[in-house]
Amino acid sequence: MNLTQKILCALALSAAGAAWADPIPDGQESAPGFQSFDLPAEQTGAFEMSFEATPLADKIDVFTGVAAVAPKVANDVAAMVRFNESGTIDVRDGGFFRADQTLNYSAGKTYRMRMVVDLPKKTYSVFVTPPGQPEVTLAKNYAFRSQQSSVQVLRKIVLAGFNQKNSPFRGPHRVNGVSLKPVATP
């Protein structure tokens, strides 16, 4: 399928309220720096992005997020969920990371993530399903990263990994089963 066909298919799915899948290769792993992949079409409204994320080491610093353009720095990413170096999962809220409740992660375990993004309001919520447990509301109506408060369109899904303050990159995370669908906003 060429790019024009992909865009037409994504627009048809979006208009029908259907889900779209496959923005990144299944099993894609983060690495130091940023990797970005095209969303099926420019997102200008509210949408849900779901995926499975598996940290491949403990106490890493990696995230999955969405951005308008291929990022050069973390400030270029509007919304993100992170496996942090403290061993918990957190979310960017404006100018800092936090979570409405503490959720620890373990290397090799797969977590189902749902990011519900409301681009017009510049907010998003994150829901995580740990292995064998019910879904947890990790973040409710968090603000986009401060530097992205005026973004009008989101075009990229981003995987990123970082070096620790005094040590090298500690390990990646793997992302599988990405899907995207429009959602209604109240």
N, C-alpha and C positions, 0 to 999 in steps of 0.2 A: 504494500500500500504506500503510495507516494504521499508527500506532505499535504498536498491539496486534498486528497482523499481522506487523510486522517483528520484534518480540520473540519471538513464537511461532515464526516461521521461523528465527530465530537459535538459539533453544533446540533446535529439531528438528535443525538442522545440527550444533550442538554435541554433542548426544546421539549423533548418528550418526558423529561424528568428522570431519565434513566442514568444508570451508573456507567462510568467509563473506567477501564483498567489498563495498565501497562505503560505508565510513563517512564519507568526505569527498568533496566534488566533485572529479572528476578534473582535474588541472592546478591545484589550489589552491596559491596562493603565500603564503608567510609575509609578515608586515608587522611594523613595530615593535609590540611588545607580544605578547599571547597570543591565539590563535584556538583554540577547542576544538570538537570534534565528537564526538557520541555513538558509542561502540562499540555493536555490535549487541545486546549484553546485558552485564550486570555480569560481569566476569571475576573469579573467585575462586580459580582453579587455575592450572595452567601453560598457556601459549598462545604461539603464534608470530604475530608481526605482520610482514608483508613489505610493502615499498613501493619505488618508484623515487624517488630524490631528485636534483634537479639544482640545483646552486648557480648563480645567475644573475649572479654577480659573484665576483671573487677577494677573499680576505681579509675575509670577512663573519663575522658572529656570529649564527648561526641554529641552531635545533634542531628535531627531531621527537621526541616522547615520549609517554608515557602517564601519566594521573593519575586520582585518585579523583573530583575535582571540577574544574570550570572554574577554572583557576589565576588568581590575582591577582598572584602573584610566582613566580619560578622555584622557590622552595622547595616549592611545591605540586605539583611534577612528580616522580614516583617514579623513572622511568627515561628516559634520553634519549641520542640520538646527535646530535653537533653538527659543523657546518662552522665551524671557528674562525677567528679573525682572523689566525692565523699561517699559514693555508693548508693545514692538516691536518684530518683527521677524528678526533674524539675522543669519549669516552664518560664520563658521570658515574659515579664510583665512590665512593659514600658522600659524603664532604665535598669532593671535588675531581674535576677532569677529568683523564683520562689515556687511554692506549691501550697494548695489549700490543706493538704495533709501529707505526711511523710510516707513515701513509698520506696522501700529498698529494692535494689535489683541484684541479680546474681548472674555471673558469666555463664553463657550457654543456655540460659532460659529465654523463652520467646514471650514477648509482651505484645498484645494487640493494642494498637494506638488508634484513637479517633480524634482528629482535629476538626472542630466545627468553626469555620472561619466566616465572619461577617465583615466583608471588605468595606461596605459603605459606613459601618460604625467603627471600623478599625479595631475590632475586638475578636477574640477567639476563645474557645473552650477546649480543654483536652481531657479525654477519658482514656483510662488505661485498664486493660484486663490482664492481670498477672496470671501465670499458669495455674490452672485449677481453682481460680478464685473468681468472685464476681467483679464486674466493672467498677472502677474507682473514679470518681470525679476529681481529677488532679488540679484543674484550673477552670474557673467559671468567669467568663467575660473579661479576660485579661486584655490589656491594651497591647497593640502592636509595639514593637521596639520603637523607642522614642524617635530615632532617626527616620522611621518609616511612617510617621503619623499622617503624612499627606499622600501616600502612595494611592494610585487610582486603579491599578491593574496588577494582577499576580500572574506570572508566566512560568515560573520555575519551581521544581521541588529540589531541595538542596540537602546533601549529606556533607557533614563536616567533621573533622577531627583536629585536635589541638595537642601541642606539646604541653606538658606540665611545667610549672614555674622553674623547677630546677632539674627536670629529667626529660628524656625523650618521649615521644608518642608511646602510650601504654597499650594501645590496641584499638581495633575498629569495632564497629557494630555492623550487622547485616540487616538489610531491609528487603522484605518480600511482600508479595500480595498487595501492592498499592492499588487502591481504587479511589475514584473521585466521582461525586455526584452533587447536583445542586440541592439546596435545602431551602425551605420557606422560612422566612423570618417573621416573628410576631409583629 
